[in-house]
Amino acid sequence: MPNLKPLRIGLVCPYGWDAPGGVQNHVRDLAEYLIAQGHSVSVLAPAVDEDSLPDYVVCAGKPIAIPYNGAVARILFGPIAFARVRQWISQGNFDLLHLHEPGIPSLSLLACWAAEGPLVGTFHAAAKRQKAIFAIGPILEPVIEKLSVRIAVSEAARATLSEHLETDAIVIPNGIYGNRFRNGRAKKEWSGNTIGFIGRFEEPRKGLSVLLAALPIVSRFAPDVRVLIAGPGNSEDVMKDIDPQLRSRISFLGRLSDEGKADFLSSISLYVAPNTGGESFGIILAEAMAAGAAVVASNIPAFDSLLGGGRFGALFAREDSADLARTMIDLLRDDAKRNSLALAGQEQAKVFDWDTVAEQIFSVYEMAIVGSGSVGLASENRSWSRLLNRDGGQT
C-alpha cells in the first residue's frame, strides 16, 4: 500500500447489512482488510438485527425493501436517516469517506450530500437507463460532483455511470480473499459430475430456471450428473416445476458459511452462472475461479469481461438453455479441457486478491486526500432539501 499514516476511514454501505449481497460482502471485506492494515474503520449501514453487527458497523436504522435493477434492494433514506448520517460523520472525525453506490437514494447519497473533504464513491450497478434516475438527475449530478474520485467495479458499471450521470470513473474490481478459496477442501458428497449454483435462486435474473431447463439434455449425455444449489429461497416452489424423474438429481443446500462456500467450490466439476442480466461484476465467478472450479457463465457483458471473452471460463448465449446444455456436456465429457479451463481461471483469479485490489483502492484514497481541496458543493441546494423533506418522513 502507499505509505500513508493510519487513517480514520468511514465506509457507507447502502444496502441492509444482514441481507446477502455482493456490495455488502465487498464493504465487509474491505473494512476488515483495512482494519488488519492498522487503519481505524467505521461502517454505516442499515440493518434489521442491530445486536448481531460486528463492532466496526454502526446501524443507521432498519431498511425498507424496494424493487431495483431486477431485484429487491433493502435501503434507508429520508430525513431521519439523514440526521443519523450527519451524526455519524460528526462523531467519526474521518480523514476520508468511501461511499458505495452513491448514485441511488440511500445512506451513501445522503452522506455525499452531508459531508465535506475527501470523498470516494464506488459504483457497483450495471443497469439500463432508468426513468427514476433520469428524473432526479439534475439533483444527483451536483451531489455526485462532490466526489473527489469515482471508482467503478467493472467496465459495465463504468458505462452505466457514464450513461446515467455523464461522468467517468477508475475501474477497480471487487476483491476476494483468494487463499480462502484456494485452500477449500473437496468433499465427497459434492464431488463427481456435479454442477454448482450459488445465489438468491428465487430472483429470475439469477437464471436458475435457465440451468434447470438445460438439465434434461445434459442428463442424457451425463447420466450421473447432479445439480447442487446453494443460497436463500424456497426450494419447494422450484421443485414442483421439475420433472419428477429429474428431482433426485437436484439438491438444495441452503446458505453456506464462508468456509462451506470454499469447500463447495473446491468440490464441484462446474460452477454455472446463468444470470440473465443486471450484474456489474460477478464476484462469485472470481471466487469459483480461485477455488479451482471450471466456470460456465452467460455472456452478459460483465461476465464476458471477467472471463476474458472465454479464456478463463466458458460462455454461453444468455437465456439459451440449449446452448448452456451443449457447453456443459462438452466440459463434463472432456476432463482435460475442463481442467485446463479451471487452471486458467485459477491463475486469473489472483488479480482479484485483496492484496492487489486494496492497494489500488488505497492509491485512490491518497489521490482523494491530496486533491480534495478543489472539490465542494454549496449548501444552499434547495431542490435537494425539498426532496429530503417531502412528506416529512422516512422513505
N, C-alpha and C positions, 0 to 999 in steps of 0.2 A: 504494500500500500504506500501511497505518497507519504512523505514524512511530515504529517501534521500532528500537533499536540492532541491528546484525548479531547474529544468533542462532546458537547451535550446535544444530542440529536433527537428531534421529535419526528416520529413516523405517524402518519394518519392512514388508517385503513377504512375504506368507505363501507365495506360490507360486514354483516354480522360475523363476529369473531368465531362464534361457536357453530356456524354453518360451514359445510365443506365447500371449498373453492380454491382455485389456483391463486387468486390475488391474496387471500388470507394466508395461504401457505408461504407465498413469496415474502410477505411482510414479516411473518413469524421467523422464517429462516434468516432473513436479512437482519432483523433485530438481534437474534441470538448470535449471529456471526459477529456483528459489530460489538456486542457486549463482550464476547470472547476476546476481541481485539483490544479491550480496555476502554471502550467508549461508554458514556452514560446515555442510555436509550430509554425513551418512554414512548409507548404506542397508545394512541387514542383510537378507540373503535366502539361501535355499538355491540351489545351482547345481550343475550337473553338471561344467561346464568352468570351473574357478576361474581359469585363466590368461587367459580371454577377457573377464573382467569389467572394467567401467570403474573408474577409480581410486577413485571415491566409493562403490563397493559392496564390502562385506565378506561373504565366503562363510561361512555357518554350517554347511555340510556338504551332502551330496548328498540331494536329496529322494526320497521314495518316492511311487509312484502309487497313488491310492485313488479309487474311484468317488464322485463328489459332484455333486449337482444336475444329473444327466443328462449329466455329462461326466467326465473324468478329471482330478483335481486332484493336482498334484505338490507335496507339502508335507513339512515336517520337524517332528517332535515327539518328546518324551520327555526323559529325564534328561540325556543327552549334549547334546542341543540346548539344554536349559535352562541347562546350565553355560556354553555358548558365548554365550547371550543375556546372562547375568549379567556375563560378562567384557566383552562389547561395551559394555554400559551403564556398567560401572565405568570403562572406559578412555575413554569418549566424553565424560564430563562435560557432558552435554547440558543445554541450557536447557529443552528440550521434546522429548517423544517423540510421533510421529504413527504410529499403528498401523493397518494396513489389514487389514480382515476379522478383528477380534479375537474374533469370536463362534464361530470354528471351531477345533478343535485344530490349532495352527500356531505358528510363531515369534511371531506377534503376540499370541496369547493368553498365551504364556509371558512375553513382555515386559511385558504388562499386569500379570501377577501379580508379576513381579520388581521392577518399577520403583516409585518414588515421585516426587512432584512433578507438574508439568503433563503430562497425558496426553490426547491427542486420538485418537479412534477413527473411522475411516471404514468404513462398512458398504456393501458393493457388491452382495451377493447378493439375488436375489428368488426365493424358493422356498417351496413349501408346507411346512407344519409337519412336521418330521421327527422320527421316534421317537428317534433318537440324541440330537438336541439336547434333546428333551423329557426324556430320561432323565438327562442331566447338567446340566439347567437349574439345579438347586439349587447346583451347583458354579460354573457360569458366572456366575450373577447377581451374587454379591458381587464377582467379579472385574471384570465389566463396569461395576459401580457405581463403580469407581475412576476411570473416565474422567472427566476434567474437562468435556469436551464431546464429544458424539457427532455425526457427520456421516453422512447417507445420500445416495447419489449420485442418487437419484430417489425419487418417491413410492412406487414399487413396493418399493424397498429399505427405505424407512422403514416401510411396512406389514409387511414381513417381520420387521424388528427388533421392532416392537411385538407381533406375534403370537407370536414365539418367546420373547422375553425381557421383554415388557410394559414397555418403555421407549421413549423418543421420541428424535428426532434433528432437527438442522437439515439441510434439503435443499440441497446444493451439487452441481451436476452435474460430471461428468467434464470435463476440459479438453482442448482441441485447439490446435495451432499453426495457426490458421486461414489465415494467409498462405501457409504451405507448400502448402496445397491450392488456395487461390485462384490461386496462381502456377503451378499444374501446366500442363504443355504437352500439348495434344491430339496424339495420334499417329495417323497414318493407318491403321495396321494394327488399331487398336482402335476406330476411328470407324465411322459408318454406323448401321444398325439393330442396335445391339449392346446386349445385356443383360449387366450385370456382377454378379458374386458374389464376395465375399471371405470366407474363413473356413476353419475346420477341417472340410472338407466330409464327412469320414467320420463325424462326430458326427451322429446322427439329429436332434438338436434344432436343428441349424443349418438344416435344412429343404431341403437341395439336392434331395432326391427330389421335394418339392412343386413346385419350379421346373421340374425336368426333366419331370414329368408334365404340366405345362402346355404344354410346347413343341410337341407335335403340333397342338394347337389354334391356337397363335399362328402357327405356320409356314404354316397355310392362309390366313391373312389378311395376313401379312407374309412373303412368300416369301424375302426376303433376310435374315431375322433370324438373328443369331448369339448364342450364349451363351459368355461368356468367364469362366472360373472360376480364381480365384487363391487360393492357400493351400496348406497342407500336406495330404498324403493320397495314397492310391494311386489314380491315375486309371483304371488298368486294371479295377479292381473296379467302378467306376462305369460305364465304357463298355460292359462286357459285357452290361449290362441295358438298353442303349439300342437302339431300333430302328435297324438298320443304315442306313436311309435318312436318319436324322437325325444320325448321328455326325459328318458333315462340318460340321455347324453348331456343334459344341461344341469349344472349345479349352481346355486346361488350361495355365496359365501358371506354376504353382509359386508359391513365396513371392516376394513383391515387396519391394524396398527401400522405404524411406520415400519417396524421390523417385519410384520407379516406381509406387508406390501413388497418389501425387498425379497423375501423368501418366495413369494408368489411369482414375481417377475423373473427370478432366477430359475424357476422350475418349469415354466411353460415352454412349448415349442414356438408358438407365435403369439405376439401381442397385437391385437387388432383394434384400430381406432377408426370406426366407420362414421365419424361425425359428418353431419350434413352441412355445417356452416357455423358462423358466429364465433369461431375460435381465432385468437390472435397469435397463439404460440404453440401450445401443446406440451405442457411440462411433463405429463405422464409419458409421452413418447421419449423425452430425454431420459427419464428415469428407467423406462424399459430398455432403452439402448445401453445405459450404464450397467444394467443388471445382466446384459448378455442375451436378451431375447431378440429374436428376429422380429422386426416391426412391419406391419402391414397397415397402411392408412389411406383414407380417402384423399383425393388430390385437390383438396381445398388449398388456397394459396399459402396459409400459414404452415400446413403440414408439408406441402411440396418444398417450401423453403427450408424448413428444419431438416428434412431428409435429403437435402441436396439434389432434388429432382429425381430421386430414386437410387442414389448412390449409397445411402445409409439406411434405407428401408424401402420396401416395395410399396408402390402407389397403385390405386385402382380408381376407376371413374366414380365420382361421388354419386351416391344413391343407386348404384348399379350392382345389385346383388349377384347377378350372373358373372360380372367381371371380378367381383370380390371372390366368388367361389373359384374361378379359374386361377386367380393369384394364390389363394391359399392351397389349393390342390398342388399347384406347381412346386411350392416350397415344402409342403408336407411329404411329397414323394421324392424330393431331391435333397438329401441330407447335406451334401457338400455345398450346394447353392445356399441353403438356409444358414448353414454355419458361417459361410463366407460373408453373408449379409449381416449376420449378428456381430461378427468380429469388426466389420467396418463401422457399424453403428456404435459399438462399444468404444472404439477409438475416437470417433467424432464426439461422443458424449462428453469427453474431457473439456471441451470448450465451454461447457455449461457449469463446470465445477465452481463452487462459491469462491474458492481462492482466486479464480480468474475473473469472475463476474463482479465480485466485491471490489477488486482493485479498479475496475473500470468505473464503478459507481462512486468510489471514493475520489477518483480523479475528477468526477463531475462535482462532488462536494467542494473540492478545492477550487474549482473554477467558479462555483457559485459564491463562495465566501470572498474570493478575490474581486469578483466583478459585481457584487450586489449593490454597490453604491449608486449605480446608474439606473436602477430599476425602482419604480414606485407607482402608486395608484392614489389619486385624490380620494379623500374620504367622503367627499360630497357626491357619492354615486347614488342619486335619489331613486333611480329606476330599480337598482338592486335592493335598496332599503324597502321600497314598496313591495317588491316580490317577497322579501323575507317576512314582512309583517302582514301580508294578505291573510285574511280570515282570523288573524290574531292568535294562531295556534300552531302546533307542530304538524307537519305534513310528512 
